Amino acid sequence: MKSLVMLLTGPLQSWGVRSKFNKRDTYPYPTRSGIWGLLASACGIGRDEPLPAQLHEAELLVRRDRRGRLLTDFHTVGANLPPEQQMVTADHKRRANPITTERDYLSDAAFTAILAAPSTVIDQLSGALRAPRWAPYLGRRGCPPSLPVLVGTSTRPPQQLAEELPLYGRAPRRGGDIKVSALWDGFGHDDGQPDLHIHDVPVERAPDRRTFQTRPAVELSWTRPANACAGTGLTAFRAMTRSLEEER
């Protein structure tokens, strides 16, 4: 087994789990389906193509490095249009009133996603992230990452990496310890009952018939000293990559 380490940060990101029609939500952590979509994009796998079978069995841990804040974008569609340009409804009539939509985003958040799978799978995915076929995005296509997604690979397990890798973010001015949290779906029976059940495992990815299954997960938390914070931007990214390179 091998681990793939990804940094997910950008001005905006959105990871929907209950999005319906005019309301598009975001989960507080990157979802399994969203990360799978990012990897599929890098590999050049279309939405009508199946994902590699071994990917479904992979273990995923997502560490929240910087919480960010929730931002809701309010849209109106079809306002103040002449009758011939108004939207057509399901019963073939014209809609005079505008449609309103709300789309949630995480603003200025940062996560470290760690995927554990067989070495052949990790090597294939890391190669795709180094030279992606299609541009990766953070949940939605309008949310590009601000830094390279690939941090590197490691032989350490996800939980150990989450506890040892530098944190993306500035240290608090007051100093002291920082509380870190992570969402992990690789726990065993000895770890107790799951804290959460998340409906984000893609079964069918085609846009007109997308279906998902539910997975159990636990939310972990621990403390790190303030000097575990590596800052932001390329300074932090390089600190995280050096931490993996030192392993070799």
Residue pairs with C-beta under 8 A, 6 or more apart in sequence:
1 116
1 117
1 118
1 119
1 155
1 157
2 116
2 117
2 118
2 119
2 122
2 123
2 153
2 154
2 155
3 114
3 115
3 116
3 122
3 153
3 154
3 155
3 156
3 157
3 158
3 161
4 114
4 115
4 116
4 117
4 122
4 125
4 126
4 150
4 153
5 112
5 113
5 114
5 150
5 151
5 152
5 153
5 154
5 161
5 165
5 240
5 244
6 35
6 38
6 112
6 113
6 114
6 115
6 129
6 149
6 150
6 151
7 110
7 111
7 112
7 113
7 145
7 147
7 148
7 149
7 151
7 168
7 237
7 240
8 30
8 35
8 110
8 111
8 112
8 113
8 138
8 145
8 149
9 65
9 66
9 109
9 110
9 111
9 145
9 146
9 147
9 168
10 138
10 143
10 144
10 145
10 146
10 147
11 107
11 108
11 143
11 146
12 71
12 105
12 106
12 107
12 138
12 142
12 143
13 26
13 30
13 105
13 106
13 109
13 138
13 139
13 140
13 143
14 24
14 26
14 103
14 104
14 105
14 106
14 138
14 139
14 140
14 143
15 26
15 27
15 29
15 30
15 31
15 34
15 106
15 138
15 139
16 24
16 25
16 26
16 27
16 31
16 34
16 139
17 25
17 27
17 31
17 198
17 199
17 200
18 25
18 199
19 25
22 99
22 100
22 101
22 102
23 101
23 102
24 101
24 102
24 103
24 104
25 104
26 70
26 104
26 105
26 106
26 139
27 198
27 200
28 64
28 106
29 62
29 64
29 111
29 183
30 62
30 111
30 113
30 138
30 139
31 139
31 198
31 200
32 60
32 185
32 198
32 200
32 201
32 202
32 215
33 200
33 201
33 202
33 212
34 138
34 139
34 200
35 60
35 62
35 113
35 115
36 51
36 55
36 202
37 139
37 202
37 205
38 136
38 137
38 138
38 149
39 55
39 125
39 128
39 129
40 46
40 47
40 51
40 205
41 132
41 133
41 134
41 135
41 136
41 137
42 125
42 128
42 129
42 132
42 133
42 134
42 136
42 149
43 124
43 125
43 128
43 132
43 133
44 128
44 133
44 134
45 51
47 205
47 206
47 207
48 205
48 206
49 205
50 205
51 202
51 205
52 121
52 124
54 117
54 118
54 121
55 117
55 121
56 201
57 117
58 115
58 116
58 117
58 121
59 115
59 116
59 117
59 158
59 184
59 185
59 186
60 113
60 114
60 115
60 116
60 158
60 184
60 185
60 186
61 113
61 114
61 116
61 158
61 159
61 161
61 162
61 182
61 183
61 184
61 185
61 186
62 111
62 112
62 113
62 114
62 182
62 183
62 184
63 111
63 112
63 113
63 114
63 162
63 165
63 180
63 181
63 182
64 109
64 110
64 111
64 180
64 181
64 182
64 183
65 110
65 111
65 112
65 167
65 168
65 169
65 180
66 108
66 109
66 110
66 168
66 169
67 109
68 106
68 107
68 108
68 109
68 110
69 106
69 107
69 108
69 109
70 104
70 105
70 106
70 107
71 104
71 105
71 106
71 107
72 102
72 103
72 104
72 105
73 102
73 103
73 104
73 105
74 100
74 101
74 102
75 100
75 101
75 102
75 103
76 98
76 99
76 100
76 101
77 87
77 98
77 99
77 100
77 101
78 86
78 87
78 95
78 97
78 98
78 99
79 98
80 98
83 94
83 96
86 94
86 95
86 96
87 94
87 95
87 99
88 94
88 95
89 95
105 143
110 168
110 169
110 232
112 151
112 162
112 165
112 168
112 240
114 158
114 161
114 162
115 122
115 125
115 158
116 157
116 158
116 186
117 125
122 153
123 153
126 150
126 152
126 153
129 136
129 148
129 149
129 150
130 150
135 144
136 144
136 145
136 149
137 143
137 144
137 145
138 144
138 145
147 233
147 234
147 237
148 237
151 165
151 237
151 240
151 241
151 244
152 240
152 241
152 244
152 245
153 244
154 161
154 244
154 247
155 247
156 164
156 247
158 184
158 186
159 184
159 186
159 220
162 180
162 182
162 220
163 222
163 224
164 243
165 240
165 243
165 244
166 228
166 229
166 230
166 236
166 239
166 240
166 243
167 178
167 180
167 224
167 228
167 229
167 230
168 230
168 232
168 236
168 237
168 240
169 229
169 230
169 231
169 232
169 236
170 229
170 231
170 232
171 178
171 226
171 227
171 229
172 178
172 226
175 226
176 226
177 223
177 224
177 225
177 226
178 223
178 224
178 225
178 226
178 228
178 229
179 221
179 222
179 223
180 221
180 222
180 223
180 224
181 219
181 220
181 221
182 219
182 220
182 221
183 196
183 217
183 218
183 219
183 220
184 217
184 218
184 219
184 220
185 215
185 216
185 217
185 218
187 194
187 216
187 217
187 218
191 218
192 218
194 216
194 217
194 218
195 217
195 218
195 219
196 216
196 217
196 218
196 219
197 214
197 215
197 216
197 217
198 214
198 215
198 217
199 212
199 213
199 214
200 212
200 215
201 212
201 213
201 214
201 215
202 210
202 211
202 212
203 211
203 212
203 213
204 210
204 211
230 236
230 239
230 240
231 239
